[in-house]
Amino acid sequence: MLDKIKTILQADSNVNSALNYIGLENAPQEVQLPYAVLSLVDGEPSDTKNSVSKMDISTISIDVYAPNLYTTTGGATGAYAIQEMIETALDGYDNTVDGMRLYCRRMSVISTININIPNREMKNAECEYQVYVTKI
C-alpha cells in the first residue's frame, strides 16, 4: 500500500518537483536533501476483521528531511513547506490507484525536529495519515 501512496505523491507536480527522493521505510545515505520516507505505523488488514470486508485500514507516517523548515529567499523548499504540499495531495484523496480504491485523511498535525548527526544537519517534518484501502 505504501507504493500506492508513493505513486500519488510522484504524480503531484508540486511534491515531485520539491523532493529528490521518495523512499519506502528508509532512504539510502547518499540521497540529497530534500527527501521523504513513507512508513507503515499500524494496520488492520481485511482478513483480521470479524465480518466480511474488502477494506484494509492503515496508519502511515510521512517524514520529510530538508536543510530548513520553510522556503528560503533563495527558493529552497523546506521540510514543513513540503509537508504542506503533501497534505494538499493526500488529505481527502479518494481515487483508484493500480486496482485499489484509496481514501486518505490526515491524522496528526505536522511535527518538526532538528536533527544533528556527524557531518550533517537537517530538519525533519513528520505527519501521519490514515489510509482506507478497498480492493476492487
N, C-alpha and C positions, 0 to 999 in steps of 0.2 A: 503494500500500500504506500510506503514511503516513496517508491519510484513514481507513483501516480502524482503525488504532491510535487515532486521534483519536476515532472512534466508540465504541471500547471505553472510553476514558477518560471521555468525556462521559456514558456510561451508568452509570459508577460514581458513586454519590451522594456518597461522601466526596471523591473527586478533583474532581468537578464543582462541589461547593459550596465547595471551598478555592481554586479558581482563577477569575480574572476573564476569562481568555482562554487558548485553546489554539491555537497557530499552527503552520503547516507551513512550515518553513525560515526564517521570520522573523516579527516582530511589529511592528505599527505603533508609532511613537514615542509616541502618546498613550495607549496601553494602560496601565491602572493595575495596579500590583503587587497580588498575585502573579499571574504568568502562566507558561505553559510553551511551549516551542518544540520541535517534533519535526523531526529532520533525518536524512537518509539518509547514512550513513557509507560503506558498502560494500555491494555486492550481487552475487549470481551468478544472473542470470536463467536460466530453464529452457532457452532457445534457445542458450545458450553451452556447455551440457554435452555430454560425449562420448556419452552414451547417452540414450535416450528418458526424459524426465522431465516431470512437470507441476508440479514444485516449484521455487519461487524461494526463495533464502536471502538475507536482507538483515540488515545490522547497522545499527541506528538509534541515535541519541543523543537523549536527552530532557534538556533544560535547563530548570530551574525558576528563576525570578527572583522574589525577595521582599525585603522590607525587613530581614528577620532570617533566621537559620538554623533556629531552633527555635520552638516555640509559646510565646508570651509569656503572662504572667499576665493580660493584657488580652484574650487569646483570638486574637490574630493568628497565623495558622499560618505557620511559616517554611518556607524552601525545602527544607531537609533533611527536615523532617517531611512535606512534600508528596511528596517523592521516595519516602519510605517507603510512603505511600498508593498511589502509582503502582506500586511494586513489588508490593504486595498485589494490585492489579488485574491486572497483566500477567504476573508471573513464574509460569510454569506454565499460562498461559491456553491453552486448547485448545478452540476452537469455531469455528463458521461465522459470518462477517460479510459481508453483501452478496454471497453466492455464492462466497466464498473461505474455505477452511479455514485458520485461523491457529493456530500454536503459537509461544508466546513464552517466552524464558528470559533471565534477567539474565546479562550477560556481564562486568560490572565492579562494583567497589564504588562507592558514591556518593562523588564528589569535590566539594570545595567551594572557592570563591574569593570574596574580597571585590572588588567592582567599584566603583571611584570614578571617575565621569565628571562633567564640569561640571554642577552643579546637581542631581546625582542620585547617591545612594549606595545600593547594593543588594548582596544576597548571591545567589550562584549555586550551585546543586547540580546536578551532571550525572551521568548513568548511561547505560550502553549496554546494549542488548538485541539478541539475535539472534532474528529472526522467520522462521519457515518458513511459506511461503505455498503452499498447494496449490489449484490452480484446479479447481473441481468443476462 
